[in-house]
Amino acid sequence: MLEKFTPEKLRLHEGFKKEREEKIATTPYTASQDEFIDFHIRDNHERFRFALLPASSHFWMYMSGGGRFMFFLLFIVSIPAYFAVISIDHEPIWETTKTIFIQLFSWLLGVPLLSWAIGSIVIKHFPSLWLKPSRGPIWELNRRTGLVTVFDYKNNGEYKKNGTIGELTAPFYEFDAYIATSPDSQGMPMNVLYLAHRYRNIMINFGALLCPAPETQPACALWDFIQNYMDVSRPLPDLPQYEEYRHLDPTTAEHDHRTGRNPRFWIDMDDATFKQVVRDMHQRVNNIDTFQRPNLMARYVTYVD
């Protein structure tokens, strides 16, 4: 999560924001149509609301990324295959090469290359064609109210009838965290963090936020982040995406004033320092001690397999 918000990206965001404010203040400002698109994502001092892009957006992303991956994979595989063929073929090398490229490589490499090119062109130059909002959010963690919400698109048929999205809401302290382990297509055990309500059928699968992994440490680190984010007696997690909101959260603002934290700690950080911070963070995640901590819930509940 940390790598997504580099100081360079924070500075770009700050520049765009200032430029927009200056235009609004000095000239008649006409907002672009894209500014009114609600992608249903919120991540600030009040709420962490998660949503995914629709399938149509993922199609173009997979077309670009998948085409690129397959092109390089097949290109690497085709090199030894090419030399193997010309070593046993009795035709002149030029004739063999021409035949291979026309009959095999033009399709083997051409199709993924074309997919990569089309997907990349659409993503870079036609955002209105692929960048669209989904039907709505999936879940929300609200720091201000202390509530967890799962958005229900079944809603007893109401969503299909009139588009009304149901909300399953409960206090955060009524939820328990679980790490579920299941095999992937290769049989490798993959771990995913879940948040499950203790008394009702409300559950959040965080697999779309944090990709399943063979290690349990990333899931444990995500659980620490969620607890820190929802604990209003503590400041916001000191992450780049929250820097512009820290002064708006009372607990965080008081903490930063008391400790003398630089309000531009992340945004003014140089690239080399940021890379070192990321490495240190990964090391702390690898050394996380979640399973060595006292299990406070064991005092009140009995676990049944």
Backbone torsions as a table, in degrees:
resi	resn	phi	psi	omega
1	MET	NA	-35.7	-176.5
2	LEU	-64.2	-37.5	-175.3
3	GLU	-66.8	-19.5	-177.9
4	LYS	-71.6	-21.4	-174.2
5	PHE	-119.4	71.2	179.5
6	THR	-73.1	156.9	176.1
7	PRO	-54.7	-35.9	179.0
8	GLU	-61.8	-43.5	178.9
9	LYS	-67.5	-36.3	177.2
10	LEU	-63.6	-40.5	179.5
11	ARG	-68.2	-38.4	176.2
12	LEU	-62.0	-44.2	178.7
13	HIS	-61.9	-41.9	178.7
14	GLU	-63.3	-40.9	179.5
15	GLY	-64.2	-44.9	178.3
16	PHE	-62.3	-40.0	-178.9
17	LYS	-65.4	-44.1	178.8
18	LYS	-65.0	-42.3	179.9
19	GLU	-61.2	-41.7	179.2
20	ARG	-65.3	-42.8	179.8
21	GLU	-64.6	-37.4	178.3
22	GLU	-66.6	-40.2	178.4
23	LYS	-64.3	-40.5	179.4
24	ILE	-64.8	-37.3	-176.0
25	ALA	-78.5	-29.1	-171.4
26	THR	-109.8	-24.7	-176.0
27	THR	-135.1	158.6	172.2
28	PRO	-60.2	118.5	-172.2
29	TYR	-104.9	127.2	175.5
30	THR	-112.7	114.2	-178.0
31	ALA	-70.1	142.8	176.2
32	SER	-73.0	158.5	-177.9
33	GLN	-62.6	-30.0	-178.1
34	ASP	-65.9	-26.2	-177.7
35	GLU	-67.3	-19.2	-177.6
36	PHE	-96.3	0.8	178.5
37	ILE	-77.6	125.9	178.4
38	ASP	-101.1	112.0	178.7
39	PHE	-89.1	5.3	174.0
40	HIS	66.7	17.0	-179.3
41	ILE	-105.1	130.3	175.0
42	ARG	-134.0	133.3	176.9
43	ASP	-149.1	87.6	-176.6
44	ASN	-143.5	-158.4	-175.8
45	HIS	-75.4	-9.6	-177.7
46	GLU	-108.6	-39.4	-174.8
47	ARG	-150.7	150.7	173.0
48	PHE	-118.5	98.6	-178.0
49	ARG	-108.7	128.7	-173.3
50	PHE	-111.1	137.0	175.5
51	ALA	-146.9	157.3	177.3
52	LEU	-111.0	158.0	171.8
53	LEU	-72.1	155.1	-179.3
54	PRO	-70.5	170.1	-178.5
55	ALA	-60.6	-33.7	-179.7
56	SER	-64.2	-35.1	177.2
57	SER	-71.1	-41.5	179.6
58	HIS	-65.0	-28.9	178.8
59	PHE	-58.0	-48.2	-178.6
60	TRP	-70.4	-34.1	177.8
61	MET	-66.6	-43.0	177.5
62	TYR	-67.7	-34.9	179.6
63	MET	-63.3	-43.0	179.2
64	SER	-73.4	-54.8	-177.3
65	GLY	-67.7	-42.7	179.4
66	GLY	-66.9	-39.6	177.9
67	GLY	-63.5	-40.7	178.7
68	ARG	-64.3	-46.0	-179.3
69	PHE	-61.6	-46.9	-177.8
70	MET	-67.1	-34.8	179.2
71	PHE	-61.9	-50.3	-178.2
72	PHE	-67.8	-36.7	178.6
73	LEU	-63.4	-49.3	-178.7
74	LEU	-69.7	-30.9	177.4
75	PHE	-64.1	-43.9	179.2
76	ILE	-64.7	-42.2	-179.7
77	VAL	-67.4	-34.1	-175.0
78	SER	-71.8	-22.7	-177.8
79	ILE	-63.9	-55.4	177.5
80	PRO	-65.4	-31.0	178.3
81	ALA	-64.4	-40.0	179.2
82	TYR	-61.8	-48.3	-178.8
83	PHE	-67.6	-31.1	177.4
84	ALA	-66.4	-39.5	-179.1
85	VAL	-68.8	-47.0	-176.6
86	ILE	-69.9	-21.0	179.9
87	SER	-74.8	-23.7	-178.5
88	ILE	-108.4	-8.1	-178.9
89	ASP	-86.1	143.0	-177.4
90	HIS	-95.4	-4.8	177.1
91	GLU	-75.6	161.2	174.3
92	PRO	-57.6	147.6	-176.0
93	ILE	-56.6	-41.5	-177.7
94	TRP	-63.2	-43.1	-179.9
95	GLU	-65.4	-42.1	178.5
96	THR	-63.7	-43.2	179.9
97	THR	-62.0	-44.2	-179.9
98	LYS	-62.8	-42.0	179.9
99	THR	-64.1	-43.7	-179.6
100	ILE	-61.8	-44.6	-177.4
101	PHE	-68.5	-38.5	-178.1
102	ILE	-73.1	-44.7	-172.5
103	GLN	-88.3	-25.3	-174.1
104	LEU	-122.0	-60.6	-171.7
105	PHE	-67.2	-28.9	179.6
106	SER	-61.5	-33.0	176.7
107	TRP	-90.2	-44.5	-175.6
108	LEU	-61.3	-40.1	179.9
109	LEU	-102.3	-27.2	-176.1
110	GLY	-68.0	-40.4	-178.0
111	VAL	-64.8	-51.6	177.6
112	PRO	-65.4	-32.4	177.6
113	LEU	-65.5	-41.8	177.9
114	LEU	-65.2	-41.0	177.6
115	SER	-61.8	-45.1	178.1
116	TRP	-60.1	-45.4	-177.0
117	ALA	-65.8	-47.5	-178.2
118	ILE	-64.1	-46.4	179.6
119	GLY	-60.5	-42.9	-179.2
120	SER	-67.1	-40.0	179.4
121	ILE	-63.5	-44.3	179.9
122	VAL	-63.4	-44.6	-177.4
123	ILE	-65.9	-40.6	-175.2
124	LYS	-82.1	-34.1	-170.1
125	HIS	-116.2	-11.9	-179.4
126	PHE	-131.7	64.2	-176.4
127	PRO	-60.6	-31.9	-178.9
128	SER	-67.9	-17.9	-179.2
129	LEU	-81.7	-30.1	-174.3
130	TRP	-120.0	-27.5	-175.3
131	LEU	-90.3	96.6	-176.6
132	LYS	-132.9	152.0	179.5
133	PRO	-76.0	154.5	174.3
134	SER	-81.5	-175.6	-178.1
135	ARG	-70.6	-20.0	178.8
136	GLY	164.5	-179.7	-179.5
137	PRO	-72.3	166.1	179.8
138	ILE	-104.3	-47.1	178.6
139	TRP	-152.7	165.8	179.7
140	GLU	-146.9	136.5	169.8
141	LEU	-109.4	117.5	-175.1
142	ASN	-106.0	109.5	-179.3
143	ARG	-69.0	-35.3	-175.8
144	ARG	-69.3	-42.9	-177.3
145	THR	-96.5	-16.2	-177.2
146	GLY	76.2	17.7	-176.3
147	LEU	-106.0	149.7	172.8
148	VAL	-111.6	132.9	-178.5
149	THR	-126.9	131.7	170.5
150	VAL	-111.8	127.4	-176.8
151	PHE	-87.2	126.0	-171.2
152	ASP	-103.2	113.1	-178.5
153	TYR	-94.2	-0.3	169.6
154	LYS	-86.0	-57.6	171.4
155	ASN	47.2	44.1	179.1
156	ASN	55.5	33.3	177.5
157	GLY	84.7	-2.3	-176.5
158	GLU	-68.9	-32.2	-179.2
159	TYR	-65.7	-41.6	178.8
160	LYS	-68.4	-32.5	-177.8
161	LYS	-74.3	-52.5	-173.1
162	ASN	-135.2	10.1	177.0
163	GLY	79.0	13.8	-179.8
164	THR	-79.9	120.5	-179.5
165	ILE	-90.3	125.5	177.5
166	GLY	-77.2	158.4	179.0
167	GLU	-130.5	121.5	174.5
168	LEU	-101.1	110.7	-170.2
169	THR	-124.7	140.8	177.2
170	ALA	-157.0	157.4	177.8
171	PRO	-63.4	146.2	-177.6
172	PHE	-60.6	-35.2	-176.0
173	TYR	-69.5	-8.9	176.9
174	GLU	-91.7	4.1	-178.9
175	PHE	-104.1	147.8	174.2
176	ASP	-118.6	149.0	179.2
177	ALA	-99.2	140.7	177.7
178	TYR	-133.4	149.5	169.1
179	ILE	-110.8	115.3	179.3
180	ALA	-97.9	134.2	-179.4
181	THR	-114.3	127.8	178.3
182	SER	-144.8	152.2	-177.3
183	PRO	-77.9	147.0	172.2
184	ASP	-87.5	-170.0	-176.0
185	SER	-64.7	-20.4	179.1
186	GLN	-97.2	2.3	-178.9
187	GLY	86.7	3.7	179.8
188	MET	-77.0	129.1	178.6
189	PRO	-68.3	128.1	-179.0
190	MET	-120.0	136.9	-174.1
191	ASN	-108.6	134.7	-179.7
192	VAL	-132.1	139.1	177.6
193	LEU	-85.6	134.1	175.1
194	TYR	-122.0	149.3	171.2
195	LEU	-119.3	118.0	-174.0
196	ALA	-123.4	135.9	177.9
197	HIS	-72.8	143.0	-173.0
198	ARG	-73.4	-25.9	-172.3
199	TYR	-124.1	-16.5	-177.1
200	ARG	-126.8	165.7	-178.8
201	ASN	-84.6	70.1	176.8
202	ILE	-124.9	122.9	-175.9
203	MET	-144.6	143.3	175.9
204	ILE	-119.8	127.5	173.2
205	ASN	-99.3	116.6	-177.3
206	PHE	-89.7	15.0	-178.5
207	GLY	-63.3	-27.6	178.6
208	ALA	-79.5	-22.7	177.9
209	LEU	-85.0	-44.0	179.2
210	LEU	-126.5	114.9	-174.9
211	CYS	-57.9	141.3	175.7
212	PRO	-55.1	142.5	-176.0
213	ALA	-139.7	153.8	177.6
214	PRO	-68.8	-21.4	178.3
215	GLU	-91.3	153.7	177.0
216	THR	-92.8	-15.3	-174.5
217	GLN	-60.6	-43.7	179.2
218	PRO	-59.7	-40.0	178.4
219	ALA	-64.9	-39.5	177.3
220	CYS	-64.4	-39.9	179.2
221	ALA	-66.0	-38.2	177.0
222	LEU	-63.6	-39.8	178.3
223	TRP	-64.1	-39.3	175.1
224	ASP	-61.3	-43.4	179.1
225	PHE	-60.3	-45.8	-178.3
226	ILE	-62.0	-44.0	179.3
227	GLN	-62.8	-43.4	179.7
228	ASN	-65.7	-38.8	-179.5
229	TYR	-64.8	-40.1	-175.4
230	MET	-84.0	-9.7	-178.7
231	ASP	-88.0	101.2	-176.2
232	VAL	-75.0	-7.2	174.9
233	SER	-81.4	-7.4	179.7
234	ARG	-120.8	155.7	178.7
235	PRO	-67.8	163.7	174.8
236	LEU	-57.1	147.8	173.3
237	PRO	-53.5	135.5	-176.5
238	ASP	-80.9	79.0	-179.9
239	LEU	-121.4	154.2	-174.8
240	PRO	-56.6	-39.3	-174.5
241	GLN	-67.6	-16.1	-178.6
242	TYR	-101.3	-0.8	-174.4
243	GLU	-61.0	-40.3	-177.7
244	GLU	-73.4	-9.6	-178.6
245	TYR	-108.4	-6.4	-171.0
246	ARG	-60.0	-36.6	-178.6
247	HIS	-73.0	-12.6	-179.1
248	LEU	-89.7	-14.8	178.6
249	ASP	-96.7	119.0	-173.8
250	PRO	-55.6	-47.2	-178.6
251	THR	-63.7	-42.0	-179.1
252	THR	-68.4	-42.2	179.7
253	ALA	-61.6	-42.1	179.2
254	GLU	-66.2	-40.7	178.9
255	HIS	-63.2	-45.5	-178.0
256	ASP	-66.4	-36.5	178.0
257	HIS	-66.7	-40.5	-178.0
258	ARG	-69.6	-38.1	-176.3
259	THR	-91.4	-9.3	-178.9
260	GLY	70.9	30.6	-179.8
261	ARG	-63.3	135.5	176.7
262	ASN	-67.5	118.9	-178.1
263	PRO	-64.5	-13.8	178.2
264	ARG	-115.3	34.4	-176.6
265	PHE	-56.5	-48.0	-176.8
266	TRP	-82.3	-44.3	-171.4
267	ILE	-67.9	-28.4	179.8
268	ASP	-95.4	4.0	-178.7
269	MET	-71.9	137.9	178.0
270	ASP	-79.7	163.0	-173.0
271	ASP	-62.7	-40.6	-178.1
272	ALA	-63.9	-42.7	178.7
273	THR	-65.4	-40.5	-179.9
274	PHE	-62.7	-42.0	178.5
275	LYS	-61.5	-38.4	178.2
276	GLN	-67.9	-39.2	177.6
277	VAL	-62.6	-41.0	178.5
278	VAL	-63.5	-42.9	178.2
279	ARG	-62.5	-42.3	178.6
280	ASP	-63.6	-38.7	179.2
281	MET	-64.3	-43.6	177.8
282	HIS	-61.7	-36.5	178.8
283	GLN	-67.0	-40.2	177.9
284	ARG	-65.4	-37.4	177.2
285	VAL	-63.7	-44.0	179.9
286	ASN	-62.4	-29.6	-177.6
287	ASN	-98.9	12.7	-175.5
288	ILE	-60.4	143.2	-171.6
289	ASP	-110.4	30.1	-174.7
290	THR	-52.1	-45.6	-174.2
291	PHE	-79.6	-4.3	174.5
292	GLN	-98.8	-5.4	-179.4
293	ARG	-78.6	154.9	177.1
294	PRO	-62.1	137.1	178.3
295	ASN	-89.5	94.4	-176.5
296	LEU	-66.9	-30.1	-179.2
297	MET	-66.5	-26.3	-178.0
298	ALA	-63.0	-17.9	177.8
299	ARG	-72.9	-22.0	-170.2
300	TYR	-119.2	-17.1	-175.6
301	VAL	-130.4	162.2	173.7
302	THR	-113.5	126.7	-178.3
303	TYR	-85.1	134.0	178.8
304	VAL	-122.8	126.1	179.3
305	ASP	-73.4	NA	NA
